[in-house]
Each structure stands twice: as structure tokens, then as C-alpha cells.
Amino acid sequence: MPRLNGKHALVTGGARGIGRAIAERFIAEGAVVTIADIREPEGQRAADAFGARFTRMDVTDADAWESAVAEAWTRQPIDVLVNNAGAVISFDPLEKTSVETFRHVVDLNLTSCFLGMRTVIPRMLEAGCGSVINISSISGVVGHDVAPAYQAAKGGVRTLTKNAAVTFAARGVRVNSIHPGIIATPMVAEQPAWATEAFVAATPMGAPGEPDDIAHAAVYLAGEESRFVTGAEMYVDGGFVAQ
Ligand SMILES: NC(=O)c1ccc[n+]([C@@H]2O[C@H](COP(=O)([O-])OP(=O)(O)OC[C@H]3O[C@@H](n4cnc5c(N)ncnc54)[C@H](O)[C@@H]3O)[C@@H](O)[C@H]2O)c1
């Protein structure tokens, strides 16, 4: 029996990288998947490749959330929300980070998770169940000397997850966070090589993980095997945070 048989999952940022791997793995486990992304041709191609549905949505836009979720719900109620879309944007240290950059990075990585949960969870409560997975990072837990806005945002995702977990635990909606270490995705391929090299060097396993490593963790948190798990932070990081 597939582990996510018949469940409908909305995966943000599913056009490429970790989100795409989650969408593909969910479908392999029997789920119906809606990919929401700003990358239109890439998102449509990904959806066509493995039988998902694509909707264009900017995760920082509250109105876009409302219409995309309302439309996806008419297809089938959403059982699983994966707030995955996000990006580092800037590796500058704190003193060189502009106010505009800080706000933009927080909006993209943290406010997006708030908007997604605020839009989807009330509908899940009516249905009486649901699983939300917020993609944070090792950068949401330990300090680096670069990317302060991304660190602040991902740290916020970690505690916002726990807030929602406690708020909705008795009403059937579970909320957990996954904290990837360095994972070989298009985002990482596009970032400065020195940053990737530094993260790989600081990873006890000595190599980046694959998007599918995160997708396997997401399957567990999406399905019934994790029915007693909420507010958890799952590290998939080659030992980075264990140090
Ligand atoms: N790759 C890593 O090493 C790593 C490590 C820790 C955490 N993460 C987190 O994992 C998530 C996925 O990262 P990835 O490496 O796969 O990145 P990626 O850039 O390869 O993919 C991210 C996807 O999000 C989409 N996206 C970006 N802004 C969006 C917006 N405003 N609205 C809708 N979609 C948008 C992009 O179009 C893209 O398809 C991010 O939240 C990232 O912060 C990644």
C-alpha cells in the first residue's frame, strides 16, 4: 500500500530542487500533488513529468494564496501542505545587509510560511486533520557569520512551526519542520562556490545530501506513520547540527 495513498499535497517551490523531489516522491507514494511556484515553464514541465498539477503562485502574496488554495481545494481537500519555497538571496554579513534585503528575505522565507498556514490550516480544521511541513534549515538553528536575514527567517520558521503545532495539536493538524543541511540543488549550484565549500567542509559526512534525502523525511511527516509527531524539528544534515 503506498504510504500517502489518495492524499492531496500542496508543495510550494516544487518547480525544482527539494520541492520538486518532494512532489515526485509524494506521487510515487500515491499522493495527488499540486505544485505552486513562480517559475512557470519549469513548474509546468515538472508537473507534466510525473503527473502533478501546476499553479502559478508567489508565496509572499496573501491574495495569491487565497485563490490558489481555494482552487486546489475544489479539486480535492488539501491533506498536506509543504512550505518549501525559499532562498538565501544574500550571503553578505550583517553590517552589509540592507534593510530592503532583510525584509525581502524574511518575507520570502518566513512570512510565506505564516501565509500558507493561515490560509490552509483553517480549512484543514474543518476537515478535522492535516499535516504541515515547513522547510527550515540548519541555518535556522546554529549561527554563521553570513546571511543574517536568512538565519533570522529560518529560525523564525522553526519557532513558528512549534507555535502552530501547539495551537492545533488537539484539533488534528500536525505541524513539523525539516532542517536540511547542504543539499545539491539548483539554488546551491547558483550560490558562491566558497559558501558551498565552507558548508560541505563543516559537514561531518563530508558531502552534500540529495533532494531525495529531504523528500524521504517529508513522506514520513506527511503520512500516518508520524501520527503522534508534532512540533518536531527533523535534521537531515549529514551530522552538521550534531557538532
Ligand atoms: N539546498 C540547500 O542546501 C538547502 C539547505 C537548507 C534549506 N534549504 C531550503 O529548502 C528550500 C528549497 O531550496 P532549494 O535548494 O530546493 O532551492 P531552489 O532554488 O533549487 O528551489 C526553490 C524553488 O522555490 C521557488 N520559489 C522561490 N521564490 C518563490 C516565491 N516567491 N513563490 C513561489 N515559489 C518560489 C523557486 O522558483 C524554485 O522552484 C528553501 O526553503 C531553502 O531555503 C535548502
The ligand as a MOL file (V3000), in Angstrom:
LIG
                    3D

  0  0  0     0  0            999 V3000
M  V30 BEGIN CTAB
M  V30 COUNTS 44 48 0 0 0
M  V30 BEGIN ATOM
M  V30 1 N 19.6600 23.3850 -0.8810 0
M  V30 2 C 20.0790 23.5310 0.3630 0
M  V30 3 O 21.2830 23.3200 0.6780 0
M  V30 4 C 19.1100 23.9520 1.4470 0
M  V30 5 C 19.5450 23.8510 2.7840 0
M  V30 6 C 18.6750 24.2280 3.7940 0
M  V30 7 C 17.4070 24.6840 3.4930 0
M  V30 8 N 17.0370 24.7850 2.1750 0 CHG=1
M  V30 9 C 15.6820 25.2790 1.9110 0
M  V30 10 O 14.9790 24.3600 1.1050 0
M  V30 11 C 14.0330 25.0550 0.3080 0
M  V30 12 C 14.2250 24.6760 -1.1590 0
M  V30 13 O 15.5300 25.0480 -1.5400 0
M  V30 14 P 16.2270 24.5240 -2.8780 0
M  V30 15 O 17.6710 24.3800 -2.5690 0
M  V30 16 O 15.4770 23.4030 -3.4580 0 CHG=-1
M  V30 17 O 16.0720 25.8570 -3.7780 0
M  V30 18 P 15.7950 26.0220 -5.3670 0
M  V30 19 O 16.0890 27.4530 -5.6750 0
M  V30 20 O 16.5350 24.9960 -6.1210 0
M  V30 21 O 14.2090 25.7760 -5.4650 0
M  V30 22 C 13.3490 26.6800 -4.8060 0
M  V30 23 C 12.0580 26.8210 -5.5670 0
M  V30 24 O 11.2760 27.8270 -4.8840 0
M  V30 25 C 10.6860 28.6580 -5.8690 0
M  V30 26 N 10.4020 29.9950 -5.3320 0
M  V30 27 C 11.2750 30.9580 -4.9930 0
M  V30 28 N 10.6270 32.0730 -4.6280 0
M  V30 29 C 9.3070 31.8040 -4.7240 0
M  V30 30 C 8.1270 32.5580 -4.4920 0
M  V30 31 N 8.1780 33.8380 -4.0790 0
M  V30 32 N 6.9320 31.9650 -4.6740 0
M  V30 33 C 6.8470 30.6810 -5.1120 0
M  V30 34 N 7.9340 29.9140 -5.3660 0
M  V30 35 C 9.1430 30.4850 -5.1860 0
M  V30 36 C 11.7410 28.7380 -6.9780 0
M  V30 37 O 11.1640 29.1780 -8.1980 0
M  V30 38 C 12.2430 27.2990 -7.0130 0
M  V30 39 O 11.4890 26.4950 -7.8930 0
M  V30 40 C 14.2440 26.5490 0.5830 0
M  V30 41 O 13.3190 26.9680 1.5700 0
M  V30 42 C 15.6460 26.5850 1.1360 0
M  V30 43 O 15.8600 27.7030 1.9580 0
M  V30 44 C 17.8500 24.4270 1.1580 0
M  V30 END ATOM
M  V30 BEGIN BOND
M  V30 1 1 1 2
M  V30 2 2 2 3
M  V30 3 1 2 4
M  V30 4 1 4 5
M  V30 5 2 4 44
M  V30 6 2 5 6
M  V30 7 1 6 7
M  V30 8 2 7 8
M  V30 9 1 8 9
M  V30 10 1 8 44
M  V30 11 1 9 10
M  V30 12 1 9 42
M  V30 13 1 10 11
M  V30 14 1 11 12
M  V30 15 1 11 40
M  V30 16 1 12 13
M  V30 17 1 13 14
M  V30 18 2 14 15
M  V30 19 1 14 16
M  V30 20 1 14 17
M  V30 21 1 17 18
M  V30 22 2 18 19
M  V30 23 1 18 20
M  V30 24 1 18 21
M  V30 25 1 21 22
M  V30 26 1 22 23
M  V30 27 1 23 24
M  V30 28 1 23 38
M  V30 29 1 24 25
M  V30 30 1 25 26
M  V30 31 1 25 36
M  V30 32 1 26 27
M  V30 33 1 26 35
M  V30 34 2 27 28
M  V30 35 1 28 29
M  V30 36 1 29 30
M  V30 37 2 29 35
M  V30 38 1 30 31
M  V30 39 2 30 32
M  V30 40 1 32 33
M  V30 41 2 33 34
M  V30 42 1 34 35
M  V30 43 1 36 37
M  V30 44 1 36 38
M  V30 45 1 38 39
M  V30 46 1 40 41
M  V30 47 1 40 42
M  V30 48 1 42 43
M  V30 END BOND
M  V30 END CTAB
M  END
